[in-house]
Amino acid sequence: MVTMAIIELKEKKGSSRQSILQYKLANFEVEKSAAPPLVNRAIKNMSTTGRLVPGAPAGGNGAGCFKLSAEDKRSIQQAEKAALKKVAQAGKKVKYRCQEIGCN
């Protein structure tokens, strides 16, 4: 959910904890009192494993924000491309079958 929030928010310097929390409350069925600890724990775990990186050094503009690591971005883009290929191939097959039957 944190990854999806960061991708959807599309902020150049990264997304803050507060904006990630607001996104989660707006788009998922989560109790308002239970959401902050879940987001904090997810951000901490993702930061320690290297999936999230700081948006800027401490004291700079964008400090306290988080971005996806370069490796995570690449893997997400590759998964999206693969999904698009599958959809495109499925669409071609359907068109071919339709042409074969003669339904315009």
Summary of the structure (lengths in Angstrom):
residues: 104
radius of gyration: 19.4
end to end distance: 42.1
largest distance: 66.4
contacts: 255
relative contact order: 0.13
helix: 63%
strand: 9%
